[in-house]
Amino acid sequence: MIVGVSGINAFDNPGPGVGVAKSIKEDRELNAKVVGLSYDAMEPGIYMDWIIDKSYILPYPSSGHEAFLERLYYIKNSYGLDFVFPNLDAELPLFMKYQQELESAGIKTFLPSLEQFKLRGKDRLEEVASKIGFESPKSQVVTSYEELHKAVERLGLPVMVKGVFYKAYKANSLPEAVSYYNKIVAEWGYPVILQSVVYGEEMNVVGAGDGEGNSLGMVGIKKLWITELGKIWTGVTVRNEKMLSGAESFIREFGWRGPFELECIVDTKEDKVYLIEINPRFPAWSYFSTGVGVNIAANILRKAFGMSTKDFNDYEAGKLYIRFTDDLITDMSKFQKILVRGED
């Protein structure tokens, strides 16, 4: 089995790919080789040859689907490619749109539908939260300065200013809110979401659904220390039953297929779980689940290829996750091959 993994950019803003690759390798029964799918010759995963067996540079998804698919077919024909884990937001719509075409070429994926993918929009949070037993912060969609001012008055300060899919800023004043609004519109366009600030502990769930309402494994964690870019650096496993029950409901209610992350704020005093964000892919910290015995990536592969899946019903709370930096020395020729040939 040859598995392609993207998002191998393991630097200050790490992607999920290296963690997913490590998880695949740890299931010895899969006997899988991992192909690193990269967009830049400097992505560290390319040079981690104890995890990544072969690497290729891909054209950016924005360059058009034909060039992107042709590159995948080239990899399939020259080295082999049986399955792909797309781990970056920008890739997902393309992979979902053409997953049947890829399947007919012998390249499997295990992804949500385009309709399920739309659930990640922050304008859908209230709808999703209500169906799975979670709360959602008060929010308002705005498309003008007048609506922005009214929303700040209604929601109060501080207020979160968010793009419908990407970016989130905390504004402590109206001028700050206007500045962040302008920044989001310039980068991502309309609409903009204003959201009240809720307080509690930051907890997340990584999981996967089989597309039939069943879980392929999930783990809940609490963030202890995050970077300036918002990436978790230290965390601990938790068993907040309300949060985990909501994640199970998410899989069941929406028939979710593939990996996901639910970002939550948990108010333990009021026993409330607020849904803050839905990520329709693995998070950068996904290897944490494998490290505590819940290998979600491997279970997805097992399901996709008709193998028996493992029943991950439990994990131990209180396990610590620590990300760290390391040094890797390699030969310059590897970098040159990637740069010139687009593969190594």
C-alpha positions in Angstrom: 0.0 0.0 0.0 1.4 3.4 -1.0 -0.1 6.4 0.8 0.3 10.0 -0.2 0.3 12.6 2.6 0.3 16.3 2.2 1.0 19.1 4.7 4.5 17.9 5.6 5.5 21.5 6.4 6.8 20.8 9.9 8.1 24.2 10.9 6.7 27.1 13.1 3.2 26.7 11.6 3.2 22.9 11.2 0.9 21.0 9.0 -0.7 17.6 10.0 1.2 15.6 7.4 4.2 14.4 9.5 2.0 13.2 12.3 -0.3 11.4 9.9 2.7 9.7 8.2 4.0 8.6 11.6 0.6 7.1 12.5 0.5 5.2 9.2 3.9 3.7 9.8 3.1 2.6 13.3 0.4 0.2 12.1 2.7 -2.6 10.9 -0.1 -4.6 9.4 -0.7 -2.0 6.8 2.9 -2.4 5.5 2.5 1.1 3.9 5.0 3.3 2.1 4.4 7.0 2.5 4.7 9.5 -0.3 5.2 13.1 0.8 3.2 15.5 -1.3 4.8 18.9 -1.0 4.4 22.4 -2.4 7.9 23.7 -1.5 11.4 22.2 -1.6 12.1 23.5 1.9 9.3 21.5 3.6 11.1 19.5 6.3 9.0 16.4 5.8 10.8 15.8 2.5 14.1 15.2 4.3 12.7 13.0 7.1 13.4 9.7 5.2 12.8 7.5 8.2 9.1 8.5 7.8 8.7 9.7 4.2 9.8 7.1 1.7 9.5 9.3 -1.5 8.7 12.9 -2.1 7.1 14.9 -4.9 6.4 18.6 -5.5 2.8 19.3 -6.5 1.5 22.4 -8.3 -0.6 24.6 -6.2 -4.3 23.7 -6.3 -5.1 27.3 -7.5 -3.1 26.6 -10.7 -6.0 24.5 -12.0 -7.3 21.0 -11.5 -5.8 19.6 -14.7 -2.2 20.2 -13.8 -2.9 19.0 -10.2 -4.6 15.8 -11.3 -1.9 15.1 -13.9 0.8 15.3 -11.3 -1.1 12.8 -9.1 -1.5 10.4 -12.1 2.2 10.8 -12.8 3.1 9.7 -9.3 0.6 6.8 -9.5 2.3 5.6 -12.7 5.9 6.2 -11.8 6.0 5.1 -8.2 2.6 4.1 -7.1 -0.2 5.9 -5.2 -3.1 3.9 -3.8 -4.5 6.5 -1.3 -4.1 10.2 -0.5 -4.6 12.0 2.8 -5.0 15.7 1.8 -4.3 17.7 5.0 -4.5 21.3 3.9 -7.6 23.4 3.6 -6.8 24.7 0.1 -6.6 21.2 -1.3 -9.8 19.7 0.1 -12.4 21.2 -2.3 -10.3 19.9 -5.3 -9.9 16.5 -3.9 -13.6 16.3 -2.9 -14.8 17.5 -6.3 -12.6 14.9 -8.2 -12.6 12.0 -5.8 -14.6 9.8 -8.1 -12.2 10.6 -11.0 -9.3 9.8 -8.7 -10.9 6.6 -7.6 -11.4 5.5 -11.2 -7.6 6.0 -11.6 -6.9 3.8 -8.6 -6.3 6.6 -6.1 -8.6 6.3 -3.1 -9.5 9.1 -0.7 -11.8 9.1 2.4 -13.3 12.6 2.6 -16.5 14.4 3.5 -18.9 15.4 0.7 -18.9 19.0 -0.5 -22.2 19.5 1.4 -20.6 18.3 4.6 -17.6 20.4 3.9 -19.8 23.5 4.0 -20.6 22.8 7.7 -17.2 24.2 8.6 -18.4 27.8 7.8 -18.6 29.9 10.9 -22.0 31.0 9.8 -23.2 27.3 10.3 -21.8 26.9 13.8 -25.1 27.7 15.6 -26.9 25.1 13.4 -24.3 22.4 14.0 -24.0 23.1 17.7 -27.7 22.9 18.4 -27.9 19.5 16.7 -25.1 17.9 18.7 -25.9 19.3 22.2 -23.3 22.1 22.2 -23.7 25.8 22.8 -22.5 28.4 20.3 -21.3 32.0 20.9 -23.8 34.7 19.9 -22.8 35.8 16.4 -23.9 38.1 13.6 -23.0 38.1 9.9 -22.0 41.6 8.7 -21.3 42.9 5.2 -21.1 46.7 5.9 -19.7 49.2 8.4 -23.3 50.0 9.6 -24.0 46.3 10.3 -20.6 46.1 12.0 -21.4 49.0 14.4 -24.8 47.5 15.2 -23.3 44.1 15.8 -20.7 45.5 18.2 -23.4 47.3 20.1 -25.5 44.1 20.4 -22.7 41.7 21.2 -20.6 44.0 23.4 -16.9 44.2 23.7 -14.5 42.4 23.5 -15.7 40.7 20.3 -14.3 38.2 17.9 -14.0 39.3 14.3 -13.8 36.3 12.0 -13.7 35.3 8.3 -16.4 32.9 7.4 -13.7 30.1 6.9 -10.4 31.6 7.9 -8.8 34.1 10.3 -10.1 35.3 13.8 -9.1 38.4 15.8 -10.2 39.6 19.2 -11.2 43.3 19.2 -11.3 45.3 22.4 -12.7 48.4 20.8 -14.8 49.5 17.9 -11.8 50.9 15.9 -10.0 47.6 16.4 -13.1 45.7 15.2 -13.2 48.0 12.1 -9.5 47.4 11.4 -9.9 43.6 11.6 -13.0 43.8 9.5 -11.1 45.6 6.8 -8.2 43.1 7.0 -10.5 40.1 6.6 -12.4 41.6 3.7 -9.2 42.5 1.9 -7.8 39.0 2.2 -10.9 36.7 2.1 -13.9 38.9 1.1 -17.4 38.9 2.5 -19.1 38.0 4.8 -17.5 38.7 8.1 -18.7 37.1 11.3 -18.8 39.0 14.6 -18.9 36.6 17.6 -19.3 37.2 21.3 -16.3 36.1 23.5 -17.0 33.1 25.7 -14.8 32.0 28.5 -13.6 28.6 29.7 -10.9 26.1 28.9 -9.8 25.5 25.3 -10.4 21.8 24.5 -10.4 20.1 21.1 -11.5 16.7 19.8 -9.8 14.9 16.9 -11.8 12.1 15.3 -13.1 10.5 12.2 -16.4 9.1 10.9 -16.9 6.2 8.6 -19.7 8.0 6.6 -22.3 5.7 8.0 -22.7 7.4 11.4 -20.0 5.4 13.2 -16.7 6.6 14.8 -13.3 5.4 13.7 -11.8 6.8 16.9 -11.6 10.1 18.8 -9.5 11.8 21.5 -10.1 14.9 23.5 -7.4 17.2 24.6 -6.9 20.4 26.5 -4.4 23.1 25.3 -1.8 24.0 27.9 0.5 26.1 25.8 0.1 27.5 22.3 2.4 29.4 20.0 1.9 33.0 18.7 0.4 31.5 15.6 -2.1 29.6 17.7 -0.6 26.1 17.3 -0.6 23.8 20.3 2.8 23.2 21.8 1.8 21.4 24.9 -1.4 19.6 25.8 -3.0 16.9 27.9 -5.6 14.3 27.1 -9.0 14.9 28.8 -12.2 12.9 29.0 -14.9 15.6 29.0 -17.9 13.3 28.4 -20.2 16.1 27.2 -17.6 17.1 24.6 -17.0 13.6 23.5 -20.7 12.8 23.3 -21.2 15.9 21.1 -18.4 14.7 18.8 -20.1 11.3 18.5 -23.4 13.1 17.7 -21.6 15.2 15.0 -20.5 11.9 13.3 -24.0 10.4 13.6 -26.1 13.5 12.8 -24.2 14.5 9.7 -22.9 11.1 8.6 -19.4 12.5 8.6 -16.8 10.8 6.5 -13.1 11.2 7.2 -11.1 13.1 9.8 -12.2 16.2 11.6 -11.3 18.5 14.6 -13.8 20.3 16.8 -12.4 23.3 18.6 -14.3 24.1 21.8 -14.4 26.3 24.8 -15.6 24.3 27.9 -17.2 26.1 30.8 -16.9 23.5 33.5 -18.7 25.5 36.1 -21.8 25.9 33.9 -21.3 22.5 32.3 -21.4 24.0 28.8 -19.4 23.2 25.7 -19.2 26.0 23.1 -18.4 25.0 19.5 -15.9 27.5 18.2 -14.7 25.9 14.9 -14.9 22.8 12.8 -11.9 21.7 10.8 -12.7 19.1 8.1 -9.2 17.5 8.3 -6.6 16.3 10.8 -5.1 18.9 13.0 -1.4 19.5 13.3 -1.4 17.6 16.7 -3.1 14.5 15.4 -0.2 12.2 16.3 -1.2 12.8 19.9 -4.1 10.5 19.5 -1.9 7.7 18.0 0.5 8.2 20.9 -2.2 7.4 23.4 -3.3 4.3 21.5 -6.0 5.7 19.1 -4.6 5.5 15.6 -7.3 7.3 13.6 -5.3 7.6 10.3 -4.6 3.9 10.2 -8.3 3.1 10.9 -9.3 5.3 8.0 -7.0 3.3 5.7 -8.4 0.0 7.1 -11.9 1.2 6.4 -11.1 2.5 2.9 -9.5 -0.8 1.9 -12.1 -3.1 3.4 -9.8 -4.3 6.2 -11.0 -4.9 9.8 -11.0 -1.6 11.8 -9.8 -1.4 15.3 -12.3 -0.6 18.1 -10.9 2.5 19.9 -13.4 2.9 22.7 -11.1 4.3 25.3 -7.9 6.2 26.0 -6.2 7.4 29.2 -6.7 10.9 30.4 -3.7 12.9 31.8 -1.2 12.0 29.0 1.0 14.9 28.2 1.9 16.1 24.6 5.0 18.1 24.0 6.1 19.4 20.6 9.8 20.1 20.2 12.2 21.4 17.6 15.1 19.3 16.3 18.0 19.6 13.9 18.4 17.6 10.7 21.5 17.5 8.7 21.3 16.0 5.1 23.1 16.2 1.8 22.5 19.3 -0.5 22.0 16.9 -3.4 18.6 15.9 -2.1 17.4 19.6 -2.0 18.8 20.0 -5.6 16.9 17.0 -6.9 13.7 18.2 -5.4 14.3 21.7 -6.8 15.2 20.6 -10.3 13.3 17.4 -10.8 10.4 18.0 -8.5 10.9 14.6 -6.8 13.4 12.6 -4.8 
